[in-house]
Amino acid sequence: MRVVVIGGTGHIGTHLVPELVTLGHDVVVLSRGAREPYRPHGAWAWVERRTVDREAGEADGTFPALVADLEADVVVDLTCFTVDSGAALADALDGRVGHLLHCGTIWVHGPSAEVPTREDAPRRPFGDYGIAKAAIEAHLLRRSHTGGLPTTVIHPGHICGPGWVPINPAGHLDLAVFQDLADGRRVTLPGLGMETLQHVHAADVAGVFLAAIANWSVAVGESFHAVASTAMTLRGYAEAVATWFGSEADLAFLPWDEWARTVTADEARTTRDHIEHSPHCSMEKAERLLGFHPRYSAWQTVVSALEALVDDGRLTRPDARG
């Protein structure tokens, strides 16, 4: 099949595109050209790569037509963030493409209620990102359910793996939290540390997309989670990081208002977003309908990122210092 991947050089595309090529598909990648894939792979030599400014092309109306004119069988959209953007692309592809797959987010659920959260749980999103992604999902699946463009929505958790910094046990992105845990220094967490994070390896997110493409008849008109099979509490995560570095976690806890004053405003906003969601989503539907089982646990996903950060010298093992 001819597969167009929009935003194919990012986290997910780094794993998805080579797999598509290996499976024998003719692959076209549209991107801004701002980055190379996170890891090299010989399959990229067989990929047609086009530099496209999506934002400008949507403003003048040329982007949706450009994608449609590529005459793909399948389009994978990894960079759609507004319902107008999703609707314009779907209008252009309707009747011309056999399958549109959209990358959503588990943030469409809003705060966790009954866990593990299933795909059919009521949508209660908050924040611009989650609200917009829920609106895109509703629009695309409504089209499928009414006999229009066949669509599937994949909702990843906290995408992670070698090449980028994972959300840390304090719920933000400061590498110092990992280093403090490695060195046995005290780390203070918000609340009781029982809020949850649900990391997912980018390779597993790519795997759900591949499984949905391969199982068109059951994937069309559906949404699926792409997460690890379990979630981690902040406390359990911190203890696991310290142990992995050969240290013992020294943890303290503060109520939110006090804790927020110990970090930057950006870090506080990031943490607040994560702990208010405290995601723990189910993979049962993807396993049942697509036959997909995640290769990586949440912890294994984080370890793969930590190993790369140590190799790059951005984190240091205590026993590596002279």
N, C-alpha and C positions, 0 to 999 in steps of 0.2 A: 504494500500500500504506500501511497504518498502521504507523508505526515509532516505537517507544518507545526513547529514549536515556537511560540511567541515568548521571548525571554529565555531562550534555551541555553544561555551560558551562565546562569545563576546557580544557586544551591541545588535545586531539583534537576535542572537541565544537565548539569555536570554528570549526573548518573543516568538520567533518562535517555539522553540523545545517543550515547554509545550503545546502550542496550537495544534501542530501536534499530540502529544500523546493524548490529550483530544479528538481529532477528530477520534481516533482509529487507527492511523498509527503506524507501527513498525518502530522505529526511532533509527538510529545509528549516534553517534556524533564522528567526528574525530577532535582532537585538539592537541596542543602541551602539554596540561596538565599544563599550566603555570598559569591558573586562574580558579576560580569557576564562575558560572553564577552570574550576578550582583544582582539577587534577588533569594531567595529560592522558590522552588515550589515542591509540592509532586510528580508531574509528572516525575521529574528527576529519581525517583526510578525505572521507567520503561524504561529508556533509556540505550541502550548499548553504553558505552563510551570507546573509544580506543585512546591511546596516540600515536600520529604519528608526526614525524619530516618531514614535507612536503618538506622543502628545501633540506634535505639530500636525501629524497626519489625521488625527481625529478632529483637530480644530478646523482644518480645511476640507474634511470629509474624504480624503484620499486613502486613509489607512484601511478601513474596512474593505473597500474595493480592491486594494492591493492584495489583501489576504485572499479574498474570494477568487481573484484572477490567477492565483497559484494552482488552482484546480486540485486541491488536496482531497483525499478521502477522509482524513482525520485532521482536526486542528486542536492543538493543546495550548490553551491560553494561561500562561503563568503570571501575567502582569496586568490583569484587569482589576481596577479598584473602585469603579463607580458603575451604577446601574445604567447610566446613559452610554458609557463605553461598552458595556456588555450587550446592551440592546442593539446598538449600532452594528456591532460585529455580527450578532446573531441575525439581524435583518439581511446583511450582505451575504451570509452563508446559507440562509434558508433555501433549500432546494438545490444547493450546489455542493454540500458537504454531507457525508454520511454520519459524522459524529463530531461534536464539539465537546471538549473536556475543559472545565474551568477549575482553577485552583482557588478554593475558598479558604476557610480557617475555622478551627474549632471555636473561635471567638463568637461565631453566630449563635452559640447557645447562651451566652451571658454567664452568670454565676452558676456553678454546679448546684444541682438540687439532689435528685436521686442519682447515685453513682453505682456502677459506671454509666455515664450518660450515653444514651442511644441516639442514633440519627433522627428518630422520629420524636424526640423530646421537643416540647414547645420552645419556640424561639423567643428569647428574652435578651437580645443583645444590648449592650451599652457601649458608648464610645463610638467615634466616627467610623473607625475601621470595621468593627464588628457589625454595626448597623448597615453600612454600605454592602458588606459581603453577604449579609442575610438578604438584602434587597435583590442583589444580583442572582443569588441562588433561587429565590422565589420566582423571579422573572424567567430564568432559563428553564427551570423545571416545569413551570406552567406551560411554556411553549411545547415541551415534549409531551406533556399530559393531554394537550389539545390537538395532537397530531401534527405539530410543527417540527422544527429542527430537533433532531435527536441530540440530547445533551446529557452530560454526567458532571456532577460536582464532587471534587475531592477536597476534604477539609483536613489539612495538616495541623499537628500540634506545634511545639517549639522545635523548629527544624535545626538540626545540629549535625556535627561530624567534623572530620579533619578539614581545616581551612578557615574556621571562624570560631568565635568565642561563644560558648554556651551560656544560657541564663544561669547565673550562679545560685548557690543556696540562699542568698539574701534576696533573690528575685530580680537582680539587675545584671549589668554586664561588666562591672569592674573586676579586672583580673586579680586585684589585691586581695579579694575575698578568698580565692583559691590559694594564693601564696601564704596568707595568714594561716589557713587551715593546714597547709603543708608544713609550716614552721612551728606549729603548736601555739600560735598566738590566739588570743580570745577573739571570737567572732560573735557579734550581737545580731540576733535575728528578731524580726517583728513578731508580735503576738506570742503564741506558744510554740511557733515553729511547726505547727501541724497543717498549715496550708500546703497545697500540692502544686507540683509542676509536672508536665508530661512531655518530656523530650521525645523526639523521633529522629532517627537517622535519615538523612536525605536519600539514601539508597532505598529505604523502605517506602518513603513517599513516592519515589519514582516507581517502585514496585506496584503500588496500588494503581497508578496511572496505567502501567503496562497491563495489569490484570483486567482493568476496566476496558481497555482497547480490545483485549483478546476475548472478552466475554460480553460483546455488544448487546446481545439479546436480553441479558439480565441487568446490564449496567445503565441502559438508556432510561432517562426519567428518574434516576436515583441519585442520592448523595451518599458518600462513604467517608468515614474517618480514616485518617492516615496518622496513626500514633503508635507508640509502643503499647504493649499489652497491659502494662501497669503504669501507675504514676508514683512519684516519690514525694514524701513530705520534705519540707525545708530542713527539718531537723535530721531526718534519716539521710538525706542527701549530703548534708554537711559532715555527718559522721563518716559516711562512706568515702568522701573525698579525703578527709584526714587520714583514715586508715590506708587508703591507696598510696598516699605519700609516706606511709610509715610513721605517722604521728597519731596523737590522741586528740580528739576534738575538745576544745575548751569553749563552750557555748554559753552565751547569756541571752536573755530575752527582755524585751521592753514593749510596753503598749505602743500602738501605732504612732500616736502624736509625739511621744518621746523619741521613738526610733527614727522617725522621719527627720528629726532635727540633727541626726548624726551623719546624714548623707547629703549629697547635692540634691537640688530640686529635681533635676532630670532623673537621678537614680530613684528618688522617692516616687516620682510619677510612674516609672517603669515597674517598680516593685508593686505599687498599689494596683496597677493594671493586672499583674499576674496573680496576686493573692486574692483579689476580689473575684477573679474567675475560678481560681483553684481547680483547674480542669482535671477530670478523670474520665476519659471517654472510652467507649467500648469499641473493640475491633470485631465483634461477633458477626456483624453484617457482611463485612468484607471477607471474612473467613467462610461464611455460609454461602454467599452468592458468587464470590469471585475466586474462592479457593486460595485466598492470600493470607499468609501468616507472617508477621514481622520477623525478620532475622535478628534484630537487635532489641534487647530490653532498653528501658530508659537509661539505666546505669551503664550498660555497655556502650550506648550512644555517647554519653558524656565522656567515658574513658577514651573513646576513639579521638575525641576532640582534645582532651587533656594530653594524651600522648603526643599529638602533633604540636601542641603549644610548648611542651617540654623540649621536643626535638628542635623547635625553632628558637629556643632560648628565651621564650616569653614567660615561661614558668621554670622554676628551679627546684630540683629535689634537694632536700636538706643534706643528704649524704653525698651530693655532687659538689659541695663547696669545700674548697681547700682552706 
